[in-house]
Amino acid sequence: MRAGLWVITVVTMRKFAAKDGSVFILRNPRINDAEKCLAYVNSLVDEGAKILLNKRQTLKDERIWLRESMKKIKKGQVIYVVAEKDGAIAGICHIAKREYKMAHIADLGIGVVKKYRRIGLAQAIFNEALRKARGKGIEIVKLCVLADNAPAKNLYKKLGFKREAVLKDEIKCKCNYTNVISMSLYLGKQRKSGAADGV
Ligand SMILES: CC(C)(COP(=O)(O)OP(=O)(O)OC[C@H]1O[C@@H](n2cnc3c(N)ncnc32)[C@H](O)[C@@H]1OP(=O)(O)O)[C@@H](O)C(=O)NCCC(=O)NCCS
């Protein structure tokens, strides 16, 4: 190696062995993942998962979403961790950094396909995303979860998230309204609210 030339090896792939012995590759998304991402997201839509999306996506939608996401990843605005098994996507976690006076906050999204649930995969992709988020100035991770999504609420509690507020009737699906709960996780020390906070 020439003097002054450094080769930096960035670890972009990790293996995760789940509770049941299944092994997953945890990695960044790639531009040619559109079909795999489509199968993943439509599996959540088809099972009626308690997520915001209420209609199947098309390959065109997914290609556009992936292209935009790749740009944001390059700019350091978002971190994605994809869990892959047998050539298919088993789960995705993202942490998206807000901007300007909210740049200390990032928003979390997570999902795991039905056949790989309850084996610790959500925890693993969250921990990997959090590991990648360290050192990027993120102090608080926030999320919104449907009030009737018990598995997700339990997961977030287990990961250390605390309930912040209830947003009434945020979701309307087939004439039924559902509340949304906002939760947050402080990565450092939590600031004490005072009179100046209006609380
Ligand atoms: C919520 C979700 C991501 C959990 O994924 P998962 O890989 O099954 O979660 P894990 O195996 O890592 O479980 C971690 C913890 O979460 C809780 N949990 C997960 N699924 C649960 C369930 N069905 N019932 C009760 N608690 C559950 C448990 O505390 C669990 O720990 P334990 O297994 O030691 O008891 C998954 O159910 C999912 O993708 N659901 C559909 C999409 C969705 O709701 N996304 C969140 C939107 S806010």
The ligand as a Tripos MOL2 file, in Angstrom:
@<TRIPOS>MOLECULE
LIG
   48    50     1     0     0
SMALL
NO_CHARGES

@<TRIPOS>ATOM
      1 C1        -44.3020   -5.6580   14.8840 C.3       1 LIG1
      2 C2        -43.3350   -6.5660   14.1410 C.3       1 LIG1
      3 C3        -42.3430   -5.6980   13.3480 C.3       1 LIG1
      4 C4        -42.5700   -7.4390   15.1490 C.3       1 LIG1
      5 O1        -41.6060   -8.1950   14.4360 O.3       1 LIG1
      6 P1        -40.9770   -9.5450   14.9970 P.3       1 LIG1
      7 O2        -39.7810   -9.8660   14.1760 O.co2     1 LIG1
      8 O3        -42.0110  -10.5800   15.1190 O.co2     1 LIG1
      9 O4        -40.5180   -9.0980   16.4610 O.3       1 LIG1
     10 P2        -39.4520   -9.8510   17.3850 P.3       1 LIG1
     11 O5        -39.4700  -11.3240   17.1060 O.co2     1 LIG1
     12 O6        -38.1280   -9.1600   17.2630 O.co2     1 LIG1
     13 O7        -40.0830   -9.6180   18.8270 O.3       1 LIG1
     14 C5        -39.5540   -8.7280   19.7710 C.3       1 LIG1
     15 C6        -40.5660   -8.5110   20.8750 C.3       1 LIG1
     16 O8        -41.7060   -7.8250   20.3860 O.3       1 LIG1
     17 C7        -42.8960   -8.2900   21.0630 C.3       1 LIG1
     18 N1        -43.7880   -8.9670   20.1020 N.ar      1 LIG1
     19 C8        -43.5430   -9.2000   18.8010 C.ar      1 LIG1
     20 N2        -44.6050   -9.8210   18.2520 N.ar      1 LIG1
     21 C9        -45.5360   -9.9650   19.2200 C.ar      1 LIG1
     22 C10       -46.8390  -10.5290   19.2490 C.ar      1 LIG1
     23 N3        -47.4000  -11.0800   18.1670 N.pl3     1 LIG1
     24 N4        -47.5160  -10.4810   20.4220 N.ar      1 LIG1
     25 C11       -46.9690   -9.9340   21.5210 C.ar      1 LIG1
     26 N5        -45.7200   -9.3990   21.5700 N.ar      1 LIG1
     27 C12       -45.0210   -9.4140   20.4150 C.ar      1 LIG1
     28 C13       -42.4000   -9.2600   22.1130 C.3       1 LIG1
     29 O9        -42.1050   -8.5150   23.2740 O.3       1 LIG1
     30 C14       -41.1290   -9.7730   21.4710 C.3       1 LIG1
     31 O10       -40.2150  -10.3090   22.3880 O.3       1 LIG1
     32 P3        -40.3430  -11.8740   22.8010 P.3       1 LIG1
     33 O11       -40.4670  -12.6440   21.5260 O.co2     1 LIG1
     34 O12       -39.0580  -12.1260   23.5390 O.co2     1 LIG1
     35 O13       -41.5650  -11.9810   23.6310 O.co2     1 LIG1
     36 C15       -44.1010   -7.5400   13.1700 C.3       1 LIG1
     37 O14       -45.1480   -8.1300   13.8830 O.3       1 LIG1
     38 C16       -44.6440   -6.8570   11.9280 C.2       1 LIG1
     39 O15       -43.9080   -6.6400   10.9530 O.2       1 LIG1
     40 N6        -45.9460   -6.5490   11.9140 N.am      1 LIG1
     41 C17       -46.5720   -5.9510   10.7180 C.3       1 LIG1
     42 C18       -46.0200   -4.5810   10.3700 C.3       1 LIG1
     43 C19       -46.0990   -3.6500   11.5690 C.2       1 LIG1
     44 O16       -47.0410   -3.6710   12.3440 O.2       1 LIG1
     45 N7        -45.0680   -2.8110   11.6700 N.am      1 LIG1
     46 C20       -45.0160   -1.8110   12.7370 C.3       1 LIG1
     47 C21       -45.8030   -0.6240   12.3260 C.3       1 LIG1
     48 S1        -45.7780    0.6340   13.5880 S.3       1 LIG1
@<TRIPOS>BOND
     1     1     2 1
     2     2     3 1
     3     2     4 1
     4     2    36 1
     5     4     5 1
     6     5     6 1
     7     6     7 2
     8     6     8 1
     9     6     9 1
    10     9    10 1
    11    10    11 2
    12    10    12 1
    13    10    13 1
    14    13    14 1
    15    14    15 1
    16    15    16 1
    17    15    30 1
    18    16    17 1
    19    17    18 1
    20    17    28 1
    21    18    19 ar
    22    18    27 ar
    23    19    20 ar
    24    20    21 ar
    25    21    22 ar
    26    21    27 ar
    27    22    23 1
    28    22    24 ar
    29    24    25 ar
    30    25    26 ar
    31    26    27 ar
    32    28    29 1
    33    28    30 1
    34    30    31 1
    35    31    32 1
    36    32    33 2
    37    32    34 1
    38    32    35 1
    39    36    37 1
    40    36    38 1
    41    38    39 2
    42    38    40 1
    43    40    41 1
    44    41    42 1
    45    42    43 1
    46    43    44 2
    47    43    45 1
    48    45    46 1
    49    46    47 1
    50    47    48 1
@<TRIPOS>SUBSTRUCTURE
     1 LIG1         1 GROUP 0 **** ****
